[in-house]
Amino acid sequence: MKLANNNHSVFAMYYHLILVVKYRRKVFDDILSDYAKLIFERLAQGYNITLLEWNHDVDHVHIMFKAQPNSELSKF
């Protein structure tokens, strides 16, 4: 694991986010997953977030990403 740094700190902030579809309905296919990934990547640029891994099943999505201390995850 490589550590990142800025002017005053050294950090490694990795997150594993699992998004589940309501009532576990089977809605995710490859096309919808690719579209959601594209939107995630577009939004992440403004919050200093880097997508590392994206996987999906029919009823949920696994997202592995890294952030910086100044990333506002609650607003993201």
Beta strands, then each sheet from edge to edge (+ up, - down):
strand 1: 4-5
strand 2: 10-11
strand 3: 13-20
strand 4: 50-56
strand 5: 60-67
sheet 1: 1+ 2-
sheet 2: 3+ 5- 4+
end
